[in-house]
Amino acid sequence: MNIKELCLRLKLQKKIGYKNMYKILVQLSSEKEITYQLINELNIDFELRGLVLSAFDNENYSKLIDKICSQCDVITIFDDIYPECLKEIYNPPLVLFARGNLDLLQRRITVIVGSRTPTKYSDQVLQRLIPNIIQDGWVIASGLAKGVDELAHRLTLANHGDTIAVIGNGLNYFYPHQNEGLQQEIFRKGLVLSEYLPDTPPLPFRFPERNRILAGLSENILVTEARKKSGSLITANLGLEANRNIFAVPGPINSNLSEGPNELIAAGAVPVIDYFLDDTI
């Protein structure tokens, strides 16, 4: 069994979790073929070893893995195509499920995030800003949520740019439902990524987890219209921890949606004062 199949079996096996999976895979990362003997030699406790052996032997998992691999590409942290920048974040995803153009992972990425209920201000700014970001050769990534995420993806596609959507559920789910058509279009023209097995439904805790992947993939993170406590600010702060370039679109001080970007600027983010990013770094 190769390391990729073991990764999938461990993902399918209940009660293993991220930390244990990481502990196992680190010990096996240099092995071309995973065997019973190697599993028995792992420096793990008896109960965890039993779970690993159960995953190793489960015949039903063979069918599920075949099904998964027929639906999408599977990228492990050991694969050459796995982005080096993503390995820099805390708890990098050990497995990614992807549908679309994998070559986009090797390009420079600007992440755009913001409110799920933006005003026309974000629309007006992004309509002028996104064509310039595309012209400078960037891939634009976001989280396929309603609002600014959706706007960033749609405007990128409309301007013949390349876009990556990182979602907080499996690839076989469309959330929010209103973006099903957009997700299908990104399957065809861009790339959709998830760290969750394809049939994993959306749940609230999965979206902050998704944000760390966006931060990890990015070189730049742009925030437009976001409240103080929002997923957009989580993404930006994770980006700061990973030494990414943080940009923020300033807004009027009497708007709650300006609190997030304005505070980022006060903390050192680069204010977007025209419709170019590169010129402001």
N, C-alpha and C positions, 0 to 999 in steps of 0.2 A: 504494500500500500504506500502511495506517495504522500507527501506532506499536505498537499491540497485536499486530498480525500479525507485525511485525518482531521484537518481543520473543519470540514463540513460535518463530519461525524460528531465532532465535539460540539459544534453549534447546535446540532439536532438533539444531542443528549441533554436531558434536563438535569438540573442541580450541579452543573459544572461551573458556569458563570465565567466572566471575563478574567478575573484574577487567576483562577485555577487554570484556565485555558492558556493564559500567557505563560504561567509557570511550566506547563507541560511543553508548549511549543518552543520555548527558549532552549530547553534541554534537547530537543530533537531537530532543531533548525538546520543542522549540517548533515542530516541523514538523508540519503536518496531513497531509501526503502525502510519503511517503518515495520517492525516485526514484533511478535510477542515478547521476544527476549529484551528488546529495547524498552518496551513498556514496563516490563518487570524490573528493569534496572533504573527506572525513573526515581528521582529523589522526591517522592510524594507519599502521603499517608495511605493506609490500607484502603480506606473507604473511597478515596478519590481514584486509586488504582483500579478498584472494582468498576467504577463508572467508566473509566477509559477503556477497560477491556470489554465492557458491555457495548460501548459505542463501536469498538473495533469489530465485534462479532455480529452486530445486528444486521440481519439480511434485509429487513425492511428498509434500512437506511440506504442500501445499495440502490433500490428502486427510486427512493426519494431523491437521491443525489443525481441519478440519471435524469429525472424529471427537472430538477433545478438547472442542471447544465444544458438542458434543451431549451430553457426559457431565457437564460441570461448568461453573461460571462461571470466567472468567479475569479476574483483577484485576491491573493493572500499577501500578507506583509512580506513574504519571502520572494515574491515575483518581481522581475525586473521592471515591469510596467507600474508597479506600486510607486506613487510619488514620494521622493525622498523628503520633501517638505512636510508631508503628512506624518512621517515618522518622528518629527520633532515635537509634536504635541503630547500632552499628558494623556495616557491611555489611547494611543492610536488604534483605529479599528484593525483587528487581526484579519478580518475577511470583509471584502466589499463585493456586493452584487451589482452588476452594471448592465445596462442596455443602451446601446448606441455606439458612438464613435470614441473608442478608447484612446485614440491619438490625442484627444483634447487634454488628457492627463499630463502630457509632456509639454504643454504650453504654459505661458505665464497667465495667471488668473487674477482677475479683479472680482471681488465679491461685493454685491450690492444688497443691502438689507434695510428694512424700515418698517413702518407701521402697517398693520393689516387694514387700517382705515385711514389712509392718507388723504390729504386734500389735493386740490388741483395743482398746488405748488410743486409737489413731488413729480407729478406728471409733466409739468412744464419744464422743470429742471432736467429730468431724465431724458425727455425727448430731444434736448439739445446736447446733453452730455454724452449719452450712450453712443451716438454715431462717432464721436471723436475718440472714445475709448476703443471702439472696434477698429477705427482707422489706424490707431497706434499698435494694433496687433494683439490686443488682449482678448482672452476668453472671459465671458461674464458669467459668474455663477451666483446662484441664490437658492432659496429653500422651497420654492413652488407653493408657498403659502399665498393666501389672497392678499391683495394690497400691493405693497411695493415689490415683493418677490415676483408676483405674477406680472406686474408692470415691467420689471427688469427683463424677464424672460421674453415677454411679447415684443418689447421694443428691440431687443437684440435680434430676434428672428426677423422682425419686419425690416431691419436694416442689414439683413444678410450676414449677421454675425454668428459666432459660435457660443453656445450656452450650455452650462452644466447645471442640473437640478439635483440637489442633495435632499432626500426626503426622509421623513421620520416614520416611515412604515415600509412594508415590503413592496417590491416592484409591481406586484399584482393588485395592489390597492391604489385607488385614486382619491386623494384627499388634499384639499376639499373637493367634493364631487364636481363643483363648477369648473375645476381645472382639468377634468379628464381629457378633454380635447387637446389642451395645451401639453399635458404630459405625453400624450400619444405623439404629438408633433415633435417634442424633444427627443422621444425614442428614435424618431426617423432622422432628425436633422442635427441633434446634439447628443447629449449624454445624460442619463439619469442614474444616480448612484444611491445605494442604501447599504447600511451595515447589517440590516435585518433580513432574515430569511424571506423569500418572496411572498409567502402567504401571511406575513406578520401584520396584524391590523394596527392602525394609528392609535396611540395612547398618549396622554399629555406629557409624561416623563420622557418620551422618546424625542421630543422636539428640541429640548436643551441639549440632549446627547448629540443630535444631528448638527447643532450649531458648532460644536468643536471641530467637526470634519470640515465645515465651510472655512473656519478660521485656519485650519491646517493646510488646506489646499491653496489658500490665497497668498498673494504677494501684497495686494492692496485690499483694504476693506473700506467701503463707502457706506455711511449711514445717513439716511435722509428721513426726517420726521419719525421720531421714536420717543416714547415716554421714558421716564427715568428707569423704571423697572420693566424691562421688556427683553424679549429674545434677541433683539437687535443689539442691545447693549451687552448682553452676554457674549454674543459673537465678537463684538469689538474688544471687550476686555480679554477674551481668550486670545484674540489677535495680538493685543499688546503684550501679553505674556510670552507669545511666540515671536516677538520682535517684528511684527508685520507693520506695514504703513497704514495708518488709520486716517481716513478723511471723513469730514462731516459737513453736511450742508447746513449752514447757519439759518436760523429762522427767527421770527418775531418773538420777543420775550413774553408776550401775552398769550402764547399758544402752548398748551400742554404738550403738543407734539414736537415742540422745539426744545423741550427740556433735555432730552437725551443728546442730540447733536451739539447743543450749546455747551453742555457740561463736558462733553468729550473735547471740544475746542479749548475750553478753560483748562482742561487737564493736559493739553499738548497736542491734540489731534490737529491735522492740517485743515484749515477751513477752505471749502470750495468757493472761490470768489469769482470764477469764470467757468467756462464749460470744457476745461481740460484738467486732467490729473497730473500728467507727467511734468508739466511746466511748474507745478506747485511743490514738487518734492525737493 
